[in-house]
Amino acid sequence: LRISIPRISAMLSIAATSLPAFTAPLLPHATRVAAPVMKAEGEIGVTPPLGVWDPLGCLAEPVDYPRRDYRRYVELEIKHGRIAMLATVGVLTTEAGFRWPGYLSKSLDLKFADLPGGCFDSYNAVPALGWLQIVGFVIFLELAYGATDPSKEPGDVGGISWVRYDDPETKKF
């Protein structure tokens, strides 16, 4: 198969003229994005000089829909952090080989000792009714005991034996 030079030059010129069809268009220069609004100065979690970083505008005003105040977000942050710590301890203890004695499901002949370690393997090993019981219990706890007393600081769920520090100097790190 012989290809002549004029034919090669014709193919190259066609390819050169069609190259812009295969390139991306030029994007306009990026405009400067406004910095997120920093609100709630003086709250726990505010880091000088950054303030509160609120990219989703959860603290923006005015709000058209009913929502809870910033205090509720702080309470939920503390609660979810505590749940995450308990879940981590649960994974570590099951990986270490510690199991509850007895049956997880007597009808399925599934003992706690039969559950594998690790978060995903143990998640898949628990029957659906077991997860329904766990979720129902967590919902009960949330509705019955979940809200923090408004007279206390967010996350203060301790009883009368709980040591509370009112002095701001003592609270400083």
N, C-alpha and C positions, 0 to 999 in steps of 0.2 A: 504494500500500500504506500503510494508516494503522494505526498501533499506538497503543492507548490508554494513558493514564497508569497505570491499575491494572495493565495487562499489563506495562509497563516496570518498575514497582516490584516485581512478582512475579518477573520475570526477574533483577532486581538482587538480590533477597533470596536467590534460589536460588544465584546466583553467589557471593554473600557467604558463604553457609553451606558451599559446596564449596571455598572458597579454601584452608582448611587441608590439604586433600588434595593440593594442589600445592606445598606448602612442605616444606622439609627438616625433619626432626625435630631438636630441640635436642640437641647433643652434650654429654656430661658434661664437666665441667672437666678439663682435661688434668692428669694426675698428674705429679709431678716425676720425670724419668728419672734413674736413678743415673749418676753420672759414670763413664766408662770407667776400668778399673783400670790404673794406671800401673805397669809392671814394668820390669825390666832397667835400673835406674839405673846410670849410669856407662858405658853402651854408646855406641858411635858413633851419632849421630842423636838422642840424648836432648837435648831443649832445655829448660833450666831456665827458668821454673818449671813448664813444661807436662809434662815427662816424656815417656813413650812413649805415643802415642795408639794404642790397640788396640781399635777398635770391634767387630771381629769376634771378639775373644777368642782370637786365634792364640797368645798367650802365656799363656793361662789354665791353671791347674793345678787339679785333676788332669786328665790327658788319657787318654781311654779307648782311643785308637787309636795305633798306632805312628807316630811322626813324628820328624822331625829337629829338632835344637835351633835356637835363635835364631841361632846362628852361620851355619847354612845359609841362613836367610832373608836375612841380610846379604850373603852371597856371591852369592845369586841376584839381589838388588837391584843390586849392583854390576855383575854380568854383563849383566843386562837393560839397564841404563843404557848400558853400552858398546856393546851391539848396536844400541840406538836411535840412538846417536851415529853409528855406522857407516852405518846406514840413511839417516840424514839427509844425510851426506856423499855417499852413493851417489845419492840423488835430486838433490842440488845439482849433482853432476858430470854426470849425464846431462842435466839441464836446460840445463847450460852447453854441451852438445854433445860432450862427450868420450865416446867409445865404444871398446870393445875391437876390435882388428882381427880379421877372420875371421868364421866362421860360428857362430851359436848352434845351428842345426840344419841340417846339410847335406842331410838327406833332405827337409826342408820348404823348402829354399833360403831360409832365414831368417838374415840376417846381423845382427851386433850393431848395425851402423849403421842397420838398418831398424827397430829398436825405438824406439817413441815415448818422449819424456821424461815425467816425472811418475810418481808411485807407482802409481796405479790403471791407467793406460793401459799401462805397461810390465808390470805384474802380469798383465794379461789377454793380453798379446802372447806371453808365454813359454809354450811347450807344456807339457802335463801331465807328460810324461816329464822335462822340464827341471826342473820343480818337485820331482819325485820325487828327482832327483839332488841338488838343493840340500838338501832335507830330510834325505836319507840322509847327506850329508856333514856337516851340522850335528849329527845324532845321533851319528855317528862321533866328531866332535870332543868332544862332550859326554861320551861314555862313555870315550874314551881320555885326554882331557886336561882334562876339565871340573872335576874336584874339586880344591880348593885343599889344599895340604899342611897338615895340622893344626898343624905347628910354625910356620907363617907366619900373618900377619894375613890376614883375609878380603880377597880381591881382589888379593893379592900373587902375581902369576903371573910376575914377572920372573925372569930368570936371575941369574947371579953378578954381572953388571955393573950390576944394578939398585941404585940408591942407596936405602938404608933408614935412616931416622932413628929411633934408639932413645930419644933425649932427649925427654921430654914437652914441655919448653919450646920445642924446635925445631918440634914438631908443631902448636903453638898458632898461631892466626891473629892 
